[in-house]
């Protein structure tokens, strides 16, 4: 059996410098294998974050990204990222990153960086849904491979079962249970996912370890962020005819993870906000086991219960 590792992430965010054709800097990166007709959206979020971070050389840290997904990306193909240096100030810097395949724009984001300054710190408790209090620990929960072992159903294939089990680079454990084949538990508008890389994150050329850890949060956030919406609607991933796609995405990085934190368990607490007209909106918070709030995610996605079609 091939060793299960987190290498898919480090491969995804390894960028190759390229000749810019539109703006000041350019890189290419390759979308990673997955069993769907289109590449995983987190590839582009994390690759754009890496490209933006490589363009800021004075120590400022990425604190927010605001993204749109315009076209699906082909799997295993290079994406050409152009970085526009919009502003470099004493306290803040701003970048625009655009991703292209075959000269067509797929993805665009604005990324902002901050030098940081002394200030008060506050982490609120969530008004509803999961928090660290009362959530079973990850060791009490089945991993995806264990949950799916011996199970069949819906549109799940051998390839999608393998991908959910070990192909995403991160061990993910759901509270309530997973949504792969059925909606485990009550159709509530919230869930939590414990996650950690299958092994320690590797160094990534061009990124510091702190920047790599930031990119890891950007990468893994998209796998499950629409699940609280699917859960409350009673829609498992393997339901026949279900089609989803990321539309737009925002992420705020409140504080950098301490060294080694992203190699261990994090709680991704998620909440459905709205579902209407074939779109769903959800929020997520990344928390360390001691309750430190690292980042917040908001994402809207297409949720189409009928068959096929492109957005």
Legacy VTK file of the C-alpha trace (Angstrom):
# vtk DataFile Version 3.0
C-alpha trace
ASCII
DATASET POLYDATA
POINTS 311 float
0.000 0.000 0.000
1.302 3.451 -0.896
2.100 5.613 2.115
-0.619 8.145 2.867
0.945 11.620 2.981
0.173 15.326 2.740
2.389 15.688 -0.323
-0.556 16.570 -2.594
-0.720 19.929 -0.773
2.985 20.764 -1.018
2.953 19.779 -4.697
-0.054 22.016 -5.335
1.561 25.124 -3.815
4.980 24.648 -5.395
5.162 27.482 -7.933
7.441 27.891 -10.923
8.443 31.460 -11.853
7.177 32.387 -15.317
7.437 35.257 -17.757
4.723 37.824 -16.952
2.547 38.928 -19.850
0.174 41.301 -18.065
1.586 42.416 -14.710
4.792 42.527 -12.678
5.211 38.883 -11.598
4.019 35.509 -12.841
4.115 31.894 -11.698
2.693 28.587 -12.850
1.289 25.782 -10.711
-0.407 22.481 -11.505
-3.872 21.440 -10.333
-3.880 18.133 -8.464
-5.631 14.851 -9.310
-9.242 14.397 -8.218
-12.066 12.147 -9.489
-14.372 14.949 -10.652
-14.702 16.706 -14.036
-13.008 19.848 -12.661
-10.052 20.639 -10.426
-10.411 21.261 -6.701
-11.053 24.946 -5.986
-8.690 24.990 -3.021
-5.810 24.419 -5.443
-6.381 27.876 -6.895
-6.988 29.616 -3.556
-3.768 28.221 -2.093
-1.733 28.722 -5.274
-2.878 32.348 -5.521
-2.067 32.861 -1.845
1.415 31.452 -2.426
1.912 33.678 -5.484
0.795 36.775 -3.575
2.995 35.932 -0.564
6.036 35.444 -2.788
5.543 38.992 -4.078
5.730 40.592 -0.608
9.304 40.640 0.631
9.265 43.073 3.578
7.785 40.773 6.233
4.125 41.753 5.964
1.727 38.859 6.549
-1.296 37.884 4.489
-4.418 38.862 6.438
-7.238 38.572 3.899
-8.178 37.211 0.472
-11.315 37.843 -1.589
-11.782 35.549 -4.577
-14.048 34.687 -7.510
-14.065 31.411 -9.423
-15.029 32.167 -13.031
-14.377 28.935 -14.919
-13.591 25.355 -13.900
-9.906 24.455 -14.115
-8.656 21.394 -15.960
-7.132 18.709 -13.758
-3.392 18.148 -13.994
-2.849 21.240 -16.134
-0.770 24.330 -15.421
-2.464 27.492 -14.235
-0.628 30.705 -15.104
-0.870 33.243 -12.270
-0.205 36.944 -12.850
0.456 39.087 -9.767
-0.273 42.815 -9.910
1.492 44.903 -7.251
-1.330 47.311 -6.487
0.086 48.977 -3.376
3.020 48.818 -0.993
2.550 51.018 2.062
4.237 51.136 5.440
1.454 49.232 7.178
-0.378 47.423 4.388
0.167 46.031 0.900
-2.327 44.843 -1.716
-1.992 42.371 -4.567
-4.314 41.199 -7.304
-3.769 37.661 -8.573
-5.387 36.271 -11.709
-5.215 32.647 -12.807
-5.407 31.620 -16.480
-5.570 28.357 -18.414
-5.252 28.466 -22.199
-5.304 32.272 -21.895
-8.798 32.253 -20.361
-9.265 33.737 -16.870
-10.342 31.115 -14.325
-9.840 32.803 -10.992
-9.172 36.243 -9.543
-8.463 37.460 -6.036
-7.412 40.498 -4.079
-4.975 39.746 -1.264
-4.060 42.187 1.485
-1.002 42.100 3.747
-0.341 43.799 7.077
2.824 44.692 8.961
1.004 44.314 12.288
1.006 46.549 15.335
0.183 46.309 19.040
-3.523 45.874 19.774
-6.098 44.088 21.888
-7.071 40.478 21.174
-10.590 39.001 21.183
-12.047 35.652 20.114
-15.854 35.384 20.496
-17.720 32.175 21.115
-19.916 31.149 18.156
-23.576 32.223 18.594
-24.758 28.804 17.393
-23.314 25.565 16.144
-20.135 23.752 17.124
-17.363 25.031 19.321
-14.636 23.145 21.154
-16.933 22.660 24.140
-18.850 19.430 23.783
-17.284 18.336 20.488
-15.863 14.801 20.615
-12.104 14.688 20.192
-10.706 13.450 16.885
-9.471 10.190 18.409
-13.087 9.351 19.288
-14.185 9.642 15.640
-13.710 7.415 12.613
-11.477 8.707 9.856
-12.865 8.838 6.312
-11.188 5.583 5.300
-12.606 3.771 8.314
-16.065 5.199 7.774
-16.156 4.251 4.084
-14.653 0.795 4.508
-17.214 -1.724 3.245
-19.749 0.949 2.281
-21.202 1.562 -1.163
-23.969 3.709 -2.557
-25.096 6.608 -4.691
-22.637 7.917 -7.224
-19.568 6.907 -5.215
-16.964 5.141 -7.347
-13.772 3.347 -6.430
-11.883 6.516 -7.380
-14.041 8.880 -5.315
-13.933 6.508 -2.336
-10.128 6.459 -2.492
-10.002 10.236 -2.848
-12.268 10.848 0.152
-10.333 8.278 2.181
-6.701 9.232 1.553
-6.336 11.386 -1.569
-6.795 14.874 -0.163
-3.657 15.038 1.967
-5.589 15.638 5.205
-7.328 13.358 7.691
-10.888 14.715 8.166
-13.289 13.610 10.896
-16.850 14.944 11.035
-19.190 15.970 13.862
-21.980 14.879 13.241
-20.922 12.071 10.891
-19.799 12.502 7.275
-21.964 13.415 4.287
-20.335 11.095 1.753
-23.227 8.651 1.229
-25.971 9.876 3.555
-26.498 12.849 5.838
-25.389 11.381 9.142
-27.237 12.823 12.121
-29.932 15.484 12.081
-30.157 17.950 9.150
-28.796 20.809 11.269
-27.223 23.933 9.699
-23.826 23.423 11.293
-21.025 20.904 11.668
-17.423 20.615 12.790
-14.526 18.873 11.081
-11.345 17.877 12.859
-8.492 17.899 10.371
-4.746 17.459 10.223
-2.261 16.554 7.471
-1.521 12.849 7.124
2.102 13.630 7.949
4.147 16.724 8.766
3.956 19.418 6.086
6.984 19.496 3.827
9.061 22.590 3.050
7.825 24.466 -0.022
10.285 26.264 -2.278
9.817 30.029 -2.164
7.731 30.034 1.033
8.757 30.288 4.651
7.281 27.657 6.950
4.862 30.292 8.291
3.722 31.167 4.763
3.350 27.468 3.932
1.134 27.021 6.999
-1.040 29.947 5.885
-1.319 28.395 2.421
-2.307 25.081 4.044
-5.337 26.699 5.675
-6.274 28.277 2.338
-5.876 24.907 0.630
-7.882 22.703 2.973
-10.715 25.166 3.665
-12.638 24.454 0.439
-13.078 20.686 0.853
-15.915 20.916 3.368
-17.090 24.535 3.586
-20.350 23.905 1.675
-21.178 20.832 3.769
-23.266 22.617 6.435
-25.516 23.847 3.618
-25.693 20.356 2.113
-26.387 18.954 5.584
-29.345 21.192 6.328
-30.746 20.512 2.841
-30.338 16.756 3.297
-27.934 16.361 0.359
-25.033 13.881 0.624
-22.121 14.165 -1.808
-23.031 10.886 -3.532
-26.613 11.878 -4.272
-27.411 11.201 -7.915
-27.443 14.444 -9.929
-25.877 16.699 -7.283
-23.489 19.269 -8.799
-21.613 21.846 -6.725
-19.087 24.545 -7.595
-17.313 27.312 -5.704
-18.476 30.772 -6.783
-16.800 33.249 -4.466
-14.677 33.030 -1.382
-13.331 35.255 1.372
-10.793 34.392 4.026
-9.303 36.335 6.918
-6.120 35.212 8.672
-6.399 36.619 12.206
-3.184 35.285 13.712
-0.412 33.069 12.382
-0.298 29.474 13.613
2.517 28.794 16.053
5.275 26.586 14.588
4.062 23.015 14.224
0.391 23.807 14.926
-0.773 22.980 11.406
0.869 19.556 11.672
-1.617 18.681 14.432
-5.382 18.672 14.804
-7.426 21.793 14.066
-11.181 22.185 14.466
-12.993 23.681 11.474
-16.331 24.888 12.907
-18.834 25.612 10.122
-22.265 27.204 9.839
-24.802 27.427 7.006
-25.940 31.022 6.488
-28.350 30.851 3.528
-29.543 28.672 0.663
-31.620 30.052 -2.189
-31.858 29.984 -5.995
-29.280 27.236 -6.408
-26.669 28.931 -4.196
-25.580 28.338 -0.631
-23.465 30.419 1.750
-21.492 29.073 4.688
-18.947 30.327 7.194
-16.102 28.487 8.901
-13.641 29.140 11.697
-10.299 27.400 12.184
-9.598 26.804 15.875
-6.619 25.204 17.586
-7.322 22.614 20.312
-6.786 25.311 22.967
-9.416 27.540 21.305
-7.148 29.982 19.466
-9.026 31.345 16.450
-6.657 31.290 13.464
-8.813 32.165 10.448
-12.357 32.751 9.203
-13.789 31.585 5.874
-16.942 32.675 4.033
-17.846 30.930 0.801
-20.794 30.871 -1.590
-21.243 27.920 -3.892
-23.558 26.655 -6.580
-25.697 23.753 -5.368
-27.565 22.132 -8.206
-29.716 19.130 -7.353
-30.564 18.319 -10.987
-28.256 16.702 -13.478
-25.206 18.204 -15.167
-24.789 21.515 -16.917
-22.075 24.135 -16.517
-22.229 27.348 -14.595
LINES 1 312
311 0 1 2 3 4 5 6 7 8 9 10 11 12 13 14 15 16 17 18 19 20 21 22 23 24 25 26 27 28 29 30 31 32 33 34 35 36 37 38 39 40 41 42 43 44 45 46 47 48 49 50 51 52 53 54 55 56 57 58 59 60 61 62 63 64 65 66 67 68 69 70 71 72 73 74 75 76 77 78 79 80 81 82 83 84 85 86 87 88 89 90 91 92 93 94 95 96 97 98 99 100 101 102 103 104 105 106 107 108 109 110 111 112 113 114 115 116 117 118 119 120 121 122 123 124 125 126 127 128 129 130 131 132 133 134 135 136 137 138 139 140 141 142 143 144 145 146 147 148 149 150 151 152 153 154 155 156 157 158 159 160 161 162 163 164 165 166 167 168 169 170 171 172 173 174 175 176 177 178 179 180 181 182 183 184 185 186 187 188 189 190 191 192 193 194 195 196 197 198 199 200 201 202 203 204 205 206 207 208 209 210 211 212 213 214 215 216 217 218 219 220 221 222 223 224 225 226 227 228 229 230 231 232 233 234 235 236 237 238 239 240 241 242 243 244 245 246 247 248 249 250 251 252 253 254 255 256 257 258 259 260 261 262 263 264 265 266 267 268 269 270 271 272 273 274 275 276 277 278 279 280 281 282 283 284 285 286 287 288 289 290 291 292 293 294 295 296 297 298 299 300 301 302 303 304 305 306 307 308 309 310
